[in-house]
Structures are given as C-alpha cells and as structure tokens.
Amino acid sequence: MDASLLLDTTIVANMSFAGRAFGPDRTIELTLRDSADKDWGLLIEELQQLRLSLNGRVLDRDLDNSIIVTILDLNDNEPTFIGEPYIQEVIELTPVGSTIFRRLTAEDPDSNENGRVSYQIEGPNENFEIPLPSTGDIVLKRSLDYEGFQPGEEKKYLIPVVAHDLAADVGLRQSSSTTVTIIVTDGDDQAVQFLPRGSPPYVSSVMENRERLNQPLTFNPAPIYAVDLDTDVQGPPGIVYSFLAGSPSEFRDYFDIDGPTGNITLKKPVERAQVEEFIITIKAEQDDNPVRYATADVKISVEDNDVNKPYFFISTGESGFKGYVRQFTGQAAIVLSYDESPLLLEVRDDDFTDNVVPKGSLRYELTDTSGRFDVIDTGYLIVNANWLDIDTQKEYRMTVRAVETTTSRKLSTDELTVVVTVLNGTGDDDRHGDSGNVEEEEAFGGTPFGVEAVAGAAVGGVVAGLLLGVAVTLLTLRFRSLKSKNADPAEEEYVDVRTPGRAASQRSGTGSDAYSYPMAPLAVPPPLPPQPNSHYQELRPAVYQSLERP
C-alpha cells in the first residue's frame, strides 16, 4: 500500500465482514457507489478501512456529507455436488424417455445468479440426456441392451456431468464435474436359443430291433441343449422341451422326450422296412413365458442291423431237410416231415429278437430241376403231386437258400439240401428216413382214408382235411388238361371193372395195374391225434394259390 495515500485522510470506519477484499484469493469486492463519493471517501481494501479524504477541504457541519458503501458479491465459489458417488441400476427393458436418475444435486454459496446451478452432460452422448438443465434429471434416449456388451466387459455406462453457476459474465462462471454410473441389469427380452448357435440339425441313429430302449440317444454335433439368453435375470426361468411335429406321423409311438432335460429315448423297436428315417421338430420354451421359445430339427436314421447272416434251423441237428409226400393223381400236397407235421424250412437270424425273422422278410430260392416243388413265403414246401410217379422217380434232391428282402445288404443263408421221398399213395409202402420205417396206418391212427387223411394231418385237423378235400376236387379239374400234356402217354387211367368203386392206373402193354385207389366219396374222418403244428391259417392261402398257378 502506498503510504502517501493516507496523508490528509481521516479514518471514518474499520469495516468488518466475512471474506477477503484484497489479493488473488479475495472473496469480496469493495467499491464506492458513485464518483461524488469517491471524492470524499477512500477505500483501503487490504485494511478493510474507509477513510475520509479532505484533500485541503473544510467540512461543514451544516451540509449533508454522508458516504454510502455497497458491498457486492464476487462469484468466487464453484458448485459442490452433494451425495456422491452417483450409482444407479437400470434394467434393460426401461422404456426410452424414462427418467433414470433424479438425485443429481450441486450447491453454490454465492448469491443470486452466482449461486444458481445448471447441469449438462459433458460431451456427446447417444444414450442419455438432461433435457432440463435446472433439474439435472437424466433421461434415457435409446434402449439399453444388456447382451450388447462384449464378453467380460462391465455392463455399465459412465456419464460425465458438469454443474456451473449462472454468473452474468460467462467468463467468470464457476463449475465442477462428477460422474454418474448407470449399471445395466438383464431383463427378459431374449428368446430361448439352441446350442451350438447356427448348427445343423441334431443327428442320431438307432439300430433296428437291437437298440436299447428307454436310454437317451446320442446326438451330433452336440447334445440337445437350449438356454435362455437372459442369463442374469433375477430367478432365471426353466426350459421345457417337447415334440412339435415330425414325420412319419406316428413318430411319437417310437420316441419320448424328457421335458426338463431334452433327452430323447426310444420306446419300442423299429424296423427299417417300416421307416428308414425320422425327422422331428423339437421345441424349447421358457416355463414362465411360453411365447419365448425356439425350435430345432432332429434327424434319427434307422440303421440296418444286418450284421449276421440268416441260417436254416433244423431241430434234429441234421445237415439237410428231409420229408416225404405220397403220390396221388390230381392232388396238391404239402411235403411232410417224418413226424407228420408240414416240413418247415425254418430260418433264423441273430439280428432279430429271439432270432425270429419277421414275416415277409425273406425270399426262398429253390433249385429244383424237376420243376415240381415250390416254397411258399412262410417256408413250407409244396408240390404238384399230379406229376409224381413213384415208379419213375422215388426221391427228389434239391437245394434251397433264403435271401433277406428288407435289408440293404440282402444277406442270404448257405445253401442246404432238401431230400423229398415219394411214397405210394395207397399206403402199402413204407416211409424211409432217418427216423426209421413206419407203416402208413400206424402214422394215421389206422384210418382207412389213405391220401385224404394225410392231407388232413398236414394242415392240422378235421377242418383242414375237409378244405383239402375241396381243394383236391378243384385241383383235379384245374390240372386235367395239364395231365394230358405232361403225363406219360404210355400210362392210362381206367375204371377197374374187377373191383367196382375203384380206379386203376395201368401202363400200356403191361396188362397189370400200376396202382389203384378208392373212388368212394370223401368221408369225414374221425378226430386225428393232436398235431405238432398250428400253421393251418398260414397254409390254407398257399394251397389255394397253388390252384391258381397256370
């Protein structure tokens, strides 16, 4: 302070007030109101003192010589934020335009405009705004996306906020900054997703007839699995799996899906001949919100379980099949085994349950140079007995094999020999086989019906015998023309006049009967002993089919 300024001055008052009026850190400013005051008064700011400057003038008591001092506020305080830190959780489902933060507050001790505070977000911001600077409320500009953050990245936004006063002189305004942290929380806005994402259909296979039942199937490229992409929702919902659709339409008869796990299991064996592939659409949905779901395709192929060759089974353990048939003109006969049951060329296959081959799965190939025998699809050997002549040929040897028809590999059995012996139709000869010689009347309970009784035994009972009796009549008519073409022209058939009621067959020029048989009407035989087979229903169609062959 220049001491010369104090010369010829008198102290009027020492002023006491809060603040500093001098120096770079002053907080108040002292000024005289007008120039007239300045002529009389002198403010010494560093002393906070008002002095009277006479400057050679004489005071006159009768005059008004008052001095008015006005203290003006200096904008020397910056706003101060209250309640920091500012942290707020906001769920990602919050609608745009919602106020997400209201606690932003800053105080400024200055008065009037110097103490009023305005708020604004510092720098550009795409997600948030403060539309009313005087309140400081933060409003959402754009939808939040919890899943939009990078893996491992903190799911939050840091909003820089500036608070400044409203001093008239913009250059003298005071300001301060803070940060508002917005933590984004997960909301239920995502659908269910099958994993892995973008993968091809789930693929599996089952082995026909041998796949384990009620066991989860294994799928590629990964197990069936779906997730709710809203992984951090409070109390995440469960996922429920179900079948939506599929082909063939009866796929539900074969497969089950477990709701909580999505495991698919096989309920019953499946035949490749019936279906080769299942295509099923599965659905995974939230248990608390069914509209949030996803679908995926499942392909399950039926693999051919053809790893074993079929094989012929002979219960006696012999190396080939043996049977017999009696000659009798105009009859269609089923070859019998030596236990009086129809000769069954039984085939087994270890690829099937209990080694039993399903019906219609085989084709029999019989190598018969005589052209007299055939095998029906159930495995029984039949013969056109009209062509059999014990005097011409008593034994027929042929080979047979069975070929799979419903598998891709079409495996076949090894060839096996079939030996059929022709017996006399009158019952006067013996049947020869490994089981020994047995007389005809012993085999048929001593009945006098000969050939008709044999036919009855072959199909399993009295009714079968009657049916074959009708078949004999029809077949006689059917093959009459064939007999004239195929029979030995030297052989003639005539009525035996020596024995009424019987017919005989004689070779021309021999003068003797080759054989004879009764012409009496077919009588109903007495009940036969129980037969060891139950194939009547299977054999009946085959007999009638043989009648229709040209």
C-alpha positions in Angstrom: 0.0 0.0 0.0 1.3 3.5 -0.8 1.6 5.4 2.5 1.2 8.7 0.7 -2.4 7.8 0.2 -3.0 8.0 3.9 -1.9 11.7 4.1 -4.5 14.2 4.8 -7.1 11.4 5.5 -9.1 10.6 8.5 -10.4 7.1 9.4 -14.1 7.0 9.1 -14.7 3.3 9.9 -13.0 0.0 10.1 -15.3 -2.4 8.3 -15.8 -6.0 9.5 -17.3 -8.5 7.2 -16.7 -12.1 6.1 -14.4 -12.6 3.2 -11.3 -11.1 1.9 -11.3 -7.9 -0.2 -7.7 -8.0 -1.3 -5.3 -10.3 -3.0 -5.6 -13.0 -5.6 -7.8 -15.1 -3.3 -10.2 -12.3 -2.4 -13.8 -13.2 -1.9 -15.5 -9.8 -1.9 -15.1 -6.6 -3.9 -15.4 -3.1 -2.3 -16.3 -0.1 -4.4 -17.7 3.4 -3.8 -21.2 3.8 -5.4 -20.5 7.0 -7.4 -17.9 9.5 -8.3 -19.0 12.0 -5.8 -18.4 9.5 -3.0 -15.0 8.8 -4.5 -14.0 12.4 -4.0 -14.7 12.2 -0.3 -14.0 8.7 0.5 -11.1 6.3 0.2 -11.4 2.6 0.5 -8.3 0.8 1.7 -9.2 -2.8 0.7 -6.3 -4.5 2.3 -7.2 -2.8 5.6 -10.9 -3.1 5.0 -11.0 0.5 6.1 -13.0 3.5 4.9 -11.2 6.8 5.3 -12.2 10.4 4.7 -10.1 12.3 2.3 -10.2 16.1 3.0 -7.6 17.0 0.4 -7.5 20.6 1.7 -11.2 20.9 2.0 -13.1 22.1 5.1 -16.0 20.1 6.5 -19.2 22.0 7.0 -21.4 20.5 9.7 -24.5 22.2 8.2 -24.1 20.3 4.9 -25.0 16.7 4.2 -21.7 14.9 3.7 -22.7 11.2 4.1 -20.9 8.4 2.3 -22.8 5.2 1.3 -20.7 2.0 0.9 -22.2 -1.0 -1.1 -20.6 -4.5 -0.7 -21.1 -6.5 -4.0 -20.9 -10.4 -4.1 -17.9 -11.7 -6.0 -18.6 -15.1 -8.0 -15.8 -16.8 -6.2 -17.4 -20.2 -5.3 -17.8 -23.2 -7.5 -20.8 -25.6 -7.2 -20.3 -28.6 -4.9 -22.0 -31.9 -5.7 -23.9 -33.4 -2.7 -24.3 -37.2 -2.1 -21.5 -38.6 -4.3 -20.9 -41.2 -5.7 -23.8 -41.4 -8.0 -24.6 -45.0 -9.0 -27.9 -46.3 -10.4 -29.1 -49.7 -11.6 -31.3 -49.6 -14.7 -33.0 -52.7 -16.2 -32.5 -53.0 -20.0 -36.3 -53.1 -20.5 -36.7 -49.5 -19.3 -38.6 -47.5 -22.0 -37.0 -44.7 -23.9 -37.9 -41.3 -22.4 -37.9 -42.6 -18.8 -36.1 -40.6 -16.1 -33.5 -42.9 -14.8 -31.7 -40.6 -12.3 -33.1 -37.8 -10.1 -30.6 -37.4 -7.3 -28.1 -35.1 -9.1 -27.6 -32.1 -6.7 -25.0 -29.4 -6.5 -24.8 -26.3 -4.2 -23.2 -22.9 -4.7 -22.8 -20.5 -1.7 -22.7 -17.4 -4.0 -25.8 -15.3 -4.1 -28.2 -14.5 -6.9 -27.2 -15.7 -10.3 -23.7 -16.6 -9.0 -25.4 -19.2 -6.8 -27.8 -20.7 -9.3 -26.6 -24.1 -10.8 -27.2 -25.6 -14.2 -26.4 -29.2 -15.2 -25.4 -30.7 -18.5 -23.8 -33.9 -19.8 -20.3 -33.3 -20.9 -19.7 -34.2 -24.5 -22.0 -36.0 -26.9 -24.0 -38.9 -25.6 -26.2 -41.3 -27.6 -27.9 -43.0 -24.7 -28.7 -40.3 -22.1 -29.6 -36.6 -21.9 -30.5 -33.9 -19.4 -33.5 -32.1 -21.1 -34.0 -29.7 -18.2 -30.6 -28.3 -17.1 -32.0 -26.7 -14.0 -33.2 -30.0 -12.5 -30.3 -32.3 -13.5 -32.7 -35.3 -14.1 -31.1 -37.8 -16.5 -33.4 -39.3 -19.2 -32.9 -42.4 -21.4 -32.5 -41.5 -25.0 -32.0 -45.0 -26.5 -32.9 -48.6 -25.5 -30.4 -50.4 -23.4 -29.1 -53.8 -24.4 -27.6 -56.0 -21.7 -26.5 -58.6 -24.2 -24.8 -55.9 -26.4 -21.8 -55.6 -24.2 -18.7 -57.6 -25.1 -17.9 -60.8 -23.2 -16.1 -59.8 -20.0 -17.0 -56.2 -20.3 -18.6 -54.4 -17.4 -22.2 -53.8 -18.2 -22.4 -50.1 -17.2 -22.2 -46.6 -18.6 -20.2 -43.7 -17.1 -22.0 -40.3 -17.7 -19.8 -37.2 -17.1 -21.9 -34.3 -15.7 -20.9 -30.7 -15.4 -22.6 -28.2 -12.9 -21.9 -24.5 -13.4 -23.3 -21.3 -12.0 -25.1 -18.7 -14.0 -22.9 -15.6 -13.4 -23.7 -12.9 -15.9 -20.2 -12.8 -17.1 -19.8 -16.2 -18.8 -16.1 -15.9 -18.5 -16.4 -15.7 -14.7 -18.7 -18.7 -14.2 -17.5 -21.4 -11.8 -18.1 -25.1 -12.5 -17.4 -28.6 -11.2 -17.8 -32.1 -12.6 -18.9 -35.5 -11.4 -19.7 -38.9 -12.9 -23.0 -40.8 -12.8 -22.6 -44.6 -13.1 -25.5 -46.4 -14.8 -25.4 -50.2 -14.3 -27.4 -52.1 -16.8 -29.2 -55.2 -15.5 -30.6 -58.1 -17.5 -34.3 -58.2 -18.5 -36.3 -61.0 -20.0 -36.1 -59.8 -23.6 -34.3 -62.7 -25.3 -35.8 -65.9 -26.7 -34.6 -69.4 -26.0 -31.6 -70.5 -28.1 -30.5 -74.0 -29.0 -26.8 -74.6 -28.8 -24.5 -74.5 -30.6 -25.8 -71.5 -32.4 -26.4 -71.8 -36.1 -25.7 -75.6 -36.0 -27.2 -78.0 -38.5 -30.0 -80.4 -37.2 -29.2 -82.7 -34.3 -28.4 -86.1 -35.9 -28.6 -89.5 -34.3 -29.4 -93.1 -35.3 -30.9 -96.2 -33.9 -30.2 -99.8 -34.7 -33.2 -101.6 -35.9 -34.6 -104.2 -33.5 -31.5 -104.1 -31.2 -31.3 -100.5 -29.9 -31.6 -100.3 -26.1 -35.0 -99.0 -25.1 -35.6 -96.0 -22.7 -32.0 -94.9 -22.9 -31.0 -91.3 -24.0 -29.8 -91.2 -27.6 -26.5 -89.6 -28.5 -26.7 -86.7 -31.0 -24.2 -84.8 -33.2 -22.8 -82.2 -33.3 -23.7 -81.8 -29.6 -26.4 -83.0 -27.2 -29.8 -81.4 -27.4 -29.5 -78.3 -25.2 -31.2 -74.9 -25.2 -30.5 -71.8 -23.0 -32.3 -68.6 -22.1 -30.0 -65.9 -23.4 -31.2 -63.7 -20.5 -28.6 -65.3 -18.3 -28.6 -62.8 -15.4 -32.3 -62.3 -15.0 -33.4 -62.5 -11.4 -34.6 -66.0 -10.9 -33.9 -67.3 -14.4 -36.8 -69.4 -15.9 -36.5 -73.1 -16.6 -36.5 -74.6 -20.1 -39.1 -77.1 -21.1 -38.6 -79.4 -24.1 -41.4 -81.0 -26.2 -42.1 -82.5 -29.6 -43.7 -80.1 -32.0 -44.1 -82.1 -35.2 -42.4 -84.8 -37.2 -42.6 -87.4 -39.9 -43.7 -90.1 -40.2 -46.8 -89.0 -38.3 -46.5 -92.0 -35.8 -43.1 -90.9 -34.6 -44.5 -90.4 -31.1 -45.2 -94.2 -31.0 -41.4 -94.7 -31.1 -39.9 -91.8 -29.2 -40.3 -89.9 -26.0 -38.6 -86.6 -25.0 -37.9 -85.6 -21.4 -39.3 -82.2 -20.6 -36.6 -80.9 -18.2 -33.6 -82.4 -19.9 -34.5 -82.7 -23.6 -33.2 -86.3 -23.7 -34.9 -88.4 -26.5 -35.4 -92.1 -25.9 -36.6 -95.0 -28.0 -39.8 -96.5 -26.7 -40.1 -99.6 -28.9 -38.0 -101.4 -31.5 -38.2 -100.0 -35.0 -38.0 -101.9 -38.3 -36.1 -100.4 -41.2 -38.6 -102.0 -43.5 -41.2 -99.7 -41.9 -39.3 -96.5 -41.7 -35.7 -95.5 -42.6 -35.6 -92.0 -41.1 -37.4 -89.9 -38.6 -37.4 -86.1 -38.9 -38.7 -84.4 -35.8 -39.1 -80.7 -34.8 -38.5 -80.1 -31.1 -39.4 -77.0 -29.1 -37.7 -75.4 -26.1 -39.7 -72.8 -24.2 -39.5 -70.8 -21.0 -41.6 -72.4 -18.3 -42.8 -68.9 -17.2 -43.3 -67.4 -20.7 -44.3 -69.8 -23.5 -44.1 -67.1 -26.1 -40.3 -67.1 -25.7 -39.3 -70.3 -27.4 -37.0 -71.8 -30.1 -37.3 -74.8 -32.4 -34.7 -77.2 -33.9 -34.8 -80.2 -36.2 -33.8 -83.7 -35.2 -32.9 -86.4 -37.7 -32.9 -90.0 -36.5 -32.0 -92.7 -39.0 -32.7 -96.3 -38.6 -29.6 -98.3 -39.2 -29.7 -101.7 -40.9 -29.0 -104.2 -38.2 -27.8 -106.7 -40.8 -24.6 -107.9 -39.2 -25.4 -111.6 -39.1 -26.4 -114.0 -42.0 -29.6 -115.8 -41.7 -29.4 -119.5 -41.3 -31.6 -122.6 -41.6 -32.5 -124.3 -38.3 -33.2 -128.0 -38.2 -34.3 -129.1 -34.7 -33.0 -132.6 -35.3 -29.5 -131.3 -35.9 -29.3 -132.9 -39.4 -27.4 -131.3 -42.2 -30.3 -131.0 -44.5 -34.1 -131.1 -44.6 -35.9 -134.4 -45.2 -39.5 -135.1 -45.9 -41.9 -137.2 -47.8 -45.0 -136.9 -50.0 -47.4 -139.6 -51.3 -48.2 -139.8 -54.9 -51.8 -139.3 -55.8 -53.1 -138.0 -59.0 -54.9 -134.6 -59.1 -53.7 -133.6 -55.6 -51.7 -130.6 -54.4 -49.7 -131.6 -51.5 -47.6 -130.2 -48.7 -44.4 -132.0 -48.1 -44.4 -133.6 -44.6 -41.6 -134.2 -42.2 -41.3 -137.7 -40.7 -43.1 -136.5 -37.5 -46.3 -136.0 -39.7 -46.0 -132.2 -39.4 -45.6 -130.0 -42.6 -42.0 -129.7 -43.5 -40.9 -126.2 -42.5 -37.7 -124.7 -44.0 -37.2 -122.7 -40.8 -34.8 -119.7 -41.0 -33.4 -117.9 -38.0 -31.3 -114.7 -37.8 -29.4 -113.5 -34.8 -30.1 -109.9 -35.8 -33.6 -110.2 -34.6 -35.2 -110.5 -31.2 -35.3 -114.2 -30.2 -33.7 -114.9 -33.6 -37.2 -114.9 -35.1 -37.3 -113.5 -38.7 -40.3 -111.2 -39.2 -42.9 -112.4 -41.8 -42.3 -111.1 -45.3 -38.5 -110.5 -44.7 -37.3 -113.5 -46.7 -37.4 -114.8 -50.3 -36.8 -118.5 -50.8 -34.8 -119.7 -53.8 -35.4 -123.3 -54.6 -33.2 -125.1 -57.1 -35.4 -127.9 -58.3 -34.5 -129.4 -61.7 -37.8 -131.3 -61.8 -39.9 -128.1 -61.6 -42.4 -129.9 -59.3 -41.7 -128.2 -56.0 -42.0 -124.7 -54.6 -41.6 -122.9 -51.3 -44.3 -120.5 -50.1 -43.3 -117.3 -48.3 -43.9 -118.9 -44.9 -41.3 -121.5 -45.6 -43.4 -124.6 -46.3 -42.5 -126.9 -49.2 -45.4 -127.8 -51.5 -45.6 -130.0 -54.6 -47.8 -130.7 -57.6 -48.4 -134.3 -56.7 -50.1 -134.8 -60.1 -46.6 -135.0 -61.5 -45.2 -137.5 -59.0 -44.8 -141.1 -60.0 -43.0 -143.4 -57.6 -42.2 -145.8 -60.4 -40.4 -143.0 -62.3 -38.7 -141.3 -59.5 -38.9 -142.1 -55.9 -36.6 -139.4 -54.4 -36.0 -135.7 -55.3 -33.0 -133.8 -54.2 -32.8 -130.1 -54.4 -31.1 -127.1 -52.8 -32.7 -124.1 -51.1 -31.5 -120.8 -49.8 -33.3 -117.9 -48.2 -32.4 -114.3 -49.1 -33.3 -111.2 -47.0 -35.7 -108.8 -48.7 -35.9 -105.9 -46.2 -32.3 -105.2 -45.5 -29.8 -103.2 -47.5 -27.2 -105.9 -47.6 -29.6 -108.7 -48.7 -27.7 -111.4 -47.0 -28.6 -115.0 -47.6 -28.4 -118.3 -45.9 -26.0 -121.0 -47.0 -27.5 -123.4 -49.5 -29.0 -126.5 -47.9 -30.0 -129.8 -49.3 -33.7 -130.9 -49.3 -34.5 -134.5 -49.9 -38.1 -135.5 -50.5 -39.1 -139.1 -50.8 -42.2 -140.1 -52.8 -44.3 -142.8 -51.1 -47.0 -145.0 -52.6 -50.4 -143.2 -52.5 -52.1 -146.5 -51.4 -50.3 -146.6 -48.1 -48.9 -150.1 -49.0 -45.3 -148.9 -48.9 -43.0 -147.8 -46.1 -41.7 -144.2 -45.5 -38.0 -144.2 -45.4 -36.0 -141.7 -43.5 -33.6 -141.3 -40.6 -36.5 -141.8 -38.2 -36.9 -145.4 -39.4 -39.6 -147.3 -41.3 -43.2 -146.5 -40.1 -46.3 -148.0 -41.7 -48.9 -145.7 -43.0 -51.7 -147.0 -40.8 -49.5 -146.5 -37.7 -48.9 -142.9 -38.7 -52.6 -142.1 -39.2 -54.1 -144.0 -36.4 -55.2 -147.0 -38.5 -57.8 -144.9 -40.5 -58.9 -146.2 -43.9 -58.8 -142.9 -45.6 -55.4 -143.0 -47.1 -54.4 -139.9 -49.0 -57.2 -137.8 -47.6 -56.1 -138.5 -44.1 -52.6 -137.4 -45.0 -53.8 -134.1 -46.3 -55.8 -133.6 -43.1 -52.8 -134.2 -40.9 -50.7 -131.8 -42.9 -52.9 -128.8 -42.1 -53.7 -129.7 -38.5 -57.2 -131.1 -38.1 -60.6 -132.2 -39.4 -61.5 -128.8 -40.9 -58.2 -128.7 -42.8 -58.9 -132.2 -44.2 -62.2 -131.1 -45.5 -60.7 -128.0 -47.1 -58.1 -130.0 -48.8 -60.8 -132.4 -50.0 -62.4 -129.5 -51.7 -59.0 -128.4 -53.0 -58.5 -131.9 -54.4 -61.6 -131.7 -56.4 -60.8 -128.2 -57.8 -57.2 -129.1 -58.5 -58.3 -132.2 -60.4 -60.3 -130.1 -62.7 -57.5 -127.5 -63.0 -54.8 -130.0 -63.9 -56.9 -132.3 -66.1 -55.6 -130.5 -69.2 -52.1 -130.4 -67.7 -52.2 -134.1 -67.1 -52.9 -134.8 -70.7 -49.9 -132.7 -71.6 -47.4 -134.0 -69.0 -48.4 -137.5 -68.1 -46.7 -140.4 -69.6 -48.6 -141.2 -72.8 -48.0 -144.9 -72.1 -49.9 -144.7 -68.9 -53.7 -144.8 -68.9 -56.3 -144.5 -66.2 -59.5 -146.5 -66.3 -62.2 -147.8 -64.1 -61.3 -151.1 -62.5 -64.2 -153.3 -63.6 -62.9 -156.1 -61.5 -63.3 -154.1 -58.3 -66.3 -151.7 -58.5 -65.8 -148.4 -56.9 -62.1 -148.2 -57.6 -60.0 -146.7 -60.3 -56.7 -148.1 -61.6 -53.7 -146.9 -63.5 -52.1 -149.2 -65.9 -49.1 -148.9 -68.2 -50.0 -149.7 -71.8 -49.0 -153.1 -72.9 -48.2 -154.5 -69.4 -51.5 -155.9 -68.6 -51.1 -155.1 -65.0 -52.3 -152.3 -62.7 -49.6 -149.9 -61.5 -51.7 -148.8 -58.6 -55.3 -148.4 -57.7 -57.2 -146.1 -55.3 -60.8 -146.0 -54.0 -63.3 -143.8 -55.8 -65.7 -143.7 -52.9 -66.9 -140.2 -51.8 -64.7 -138.5 -49.2 -65.9 -139.4 -45.8 -65.4 -137.3 -42.7 -62.6 -139.0 -40.8 -62.6 -139.5 -37.1 -60.7 -137.0 -34.9 -57.0 -137.2 -35.5 -54.4 -137.1 -32.8 -53.2 -133.5 -31.9 -50.8 -132.3 -34.5 -47.5 -130.6 -33.5 -48.1 -127.5 -35.6 -50.5 -124.6 -35.7 -50.0 -123.4 -39.2 -53.4 -124.0 -40.6 -54.2 -120.3 -41.3 -50.8 -119.9 -42.9 -51.1 -123.0 -45.1 -54.6 -122.5 -46.4 -53.9 -119.5 -48.6 -50.8 -121.2 -50.0 -52.9 -124.2 -51.1 -55.4 -122.1 -52.9 -52.7 -120.0 -54.5 -51.2 -123.2 -55.9 -54.5 -124.0 -57.5 -54.4 -120.7 -59.5 -51.0 -121.3 -61.0 -51.0 -122.0 -64.7 
